[in-house]
Amino acid sequence: MDYTFLAEKAIEAKKTALPTYSHFHVGAALLTEDGKIYSGGNIESSSYGLTICAERTAIFKAISEGERKFSAIAIAGDTVGYCSPCGACRQIISDLCKDIDIVLVNQKKEIKVLRTKDLLPFAFEDTDLQTKTSE
């Protein structure tokens, strides 16, 4: 699939980022199964633990608007290489978006497409919560 348009939306979303402390702009664009796009930038707090990544911003915006089915998320950062989601974002993507296409975009606007399971093999999932570990 050609994700050029989604990649451009992620690059555009970097403009909404508020990286007050790291000065590292990240943008994400989440594509729903019915073609809607929700975007977001990373937002930092002086209490670093309260900072939110671009991926989670876009996902939470979509979820809060009632969306539940997604097909891809594009992520663009201020990097020469590809900006990959952090561990927390990988878990949120796995939990809320399932095994979707993850479109990584570098500064040259080159695209690399992976699946959630490529970035988070052996993920802890909702089915694991229903499994007894002992009798």
N, C-alpha and C positions, 0 to 999 in steps of 0.2 A: 504494500500500500504506500502511496506517496503522502508523506507527512510534512511536506514543505510548508503548507499553510499553518499547520499546528505548531511547527518549529518557529515560524515567524511570530505567532501569537505569544509563544513563550519568551522570545527575545523582546518583544514589545512589553511584556509584563515586567521585565527587569526594571523598567522606568518607574513602576509603582513600589519597588522595594524601598525599605527604610533601614539600611544596614549602618546605623549610626556608629557602631563600634568597630566592626570588622571591615567596613567599606567594601564588602564582597556582595555584589548584586546577583540575585538569582531570580529567575522568572519561571513560572510553570503554567502550562495550559492543559486543561483536562477536557477530553472529548467524551461526551455521552454517546450511548448507542444510537440515539436519535439525532445526533449531529450538533448538539449545543456545545459551546465551549465556555468553560469557567476558568478564569486566570487568576494568578496571585503572585505577589512578590514576598520575599522574606522580610520579616519585621523584627527588629531587635529591641531588647529592653536592657537597661543597666543591670538588671538581675538576669544574667544570661540564661538561666534555666527557663525563663518565661518567654524567650525568643521563639518565634515560629518560622519554620521553613516555608519556602514558596509552594512546595508540593502540598503540604498540609493546609495552607491557606486556600489554595484552589479546591482541594477536596472538600474541606469543611464548608466552603461557600456553596458548592454544588449540593452537598448533603442537606444543608440548611434550607435549600430551595426545593427539597423534595426529590432530588435525583438519586437513583440507586443503581443504575446500570451504566457502566463505562467501558470504553473500548481502548483508550490510549491516554497517556500523559506525556507531554513534552517538557523537558527541563533544560534551561539555558543558563549558564553561569559566565562569570568573567574569567574564563580559563582557556588556555591554549588547547588542553585536552578536553575530554568529555566530563561534564559535571554530573556525577552520579548521586542518587539520593542517599542521605545518611541512613543509619540503621533504623531510627524511629520512623522515618518516612517510608522505608521499605516495609515495615510492619503495618503501618496505616494503609499503604497501597494494597498489601496482601489482604488485610482484614476488610477494607471497605470497597475496594475496586476489583479484587480477585486477581486472576492471572491475565493481565492486560499487556498491551504493547507499551514499553517504556522507551521513549524517543529522547536520546541524549543529543544535545546540540553544542558544538564548540564555537569559538570566536569566528572561525571561518565559515560558519553556517553549514558545516558538514554534519551529517546525521548518522547516528548508530542506533539501531532498533534491537532491543532485547525484550524478554518477557519477565514478568514479576518473578517467576520461578527461577530464572537465570540469575537474578540478583539476590534472591533469598531462598536458596534450596533448603529443604527440610524445615520450612516455616512452621512456627507455632500457629495453629489455626483454631477456629471455633470448635471444630470436631474434637480437638485435643482436650477441650474443657469437659467433654462428655465421657471421656475414657477414664475408667478407674485404674489407679496404679497399684492397688493392693486390695485384698479381700478383708 
